[in-house]
């Protein structure tokens, strides 16, 4: 968890948000806001208006990075990728 100051001055605590698919472009990100429609500029609402860069986002985490755990007995665990 980390503290983020929004552009409106509010501070919020953010955990990782697990998403089915990471956004490929800023316009697909739930935290981005279009600042210039002609140029297609998007700002991140979490990082005080900095440009939105989905590939470097610390708030979103793809579900494929996680595994389900199945306990099969004493000290035996099966890791199942979540897809």
N, C-alpha and C positions, 0 to 999 in steps of 0.2 A: 504494500500500500504506500502511496506517496501523495503529497499535497500539491495541488495545482491551483494557480490563481487565474480565474477567468477574466476575459476582457472587461467585464462589467465590475470587476473588483472583488467579486465573491471568491472565497477559497473553498475548494472541495477536496475530499479525500477520494482517491481513485484506486480501485482494485483492477486487476486484469479483467477485461471483458472477453469472454470466449465467443468467437464468431464461427459460423460454418465455413466461411470463405473470407480471406483477407481482401480488402478492396484493392483493385489494381490502379485506380485513378482517384485523385482527391474528390471528384464529384460523387464517388460511390461511398465515401466515408461518412459515417453517422455524425462525426464531430466537425465536419468541414462546413464552411459557409462561403458562398460565392461572393467575392468582393468586386469583381469586374467581369461582367458577362461577355463583353466583346473580346477580352483577352483570355478568358477562362481561368482567371486567378481564383484560388480558393485559400482561405485562411482557416487554421485550426482553432476551434473555440476553446480548446483545453490549454493551449500554449500562447495566450495573449496575442493572438493574431498572426503568429508566425505562419509561414507557408505550410500547407498540409502536405506531408510526405508519408503516405500509407506504408511504404516499405521500411520506414524507420520509426513507426509508431510504437510507443511503449505501452499504450493503453489497450490495444487489441491483441489478442492471441488466437491463432487458428486452433480449432478443435483437434486437428490432426497432430498437434504437439502433445496431446494427452493420451493416456492409456487407461483402459479399464483393468482392474485387478481382480482376478479370480483366485481365491484361496483353495487349494486342492488338498491340503493336508499340512502336517507339521513341516514348517520351513520350505514348503513347495508352493510357489506362486506362478500363475500363468498371466503374462502381460498381453492384453488384447488391444491392438491399435483401434482407436475410435475413428470411424470414417463417416 
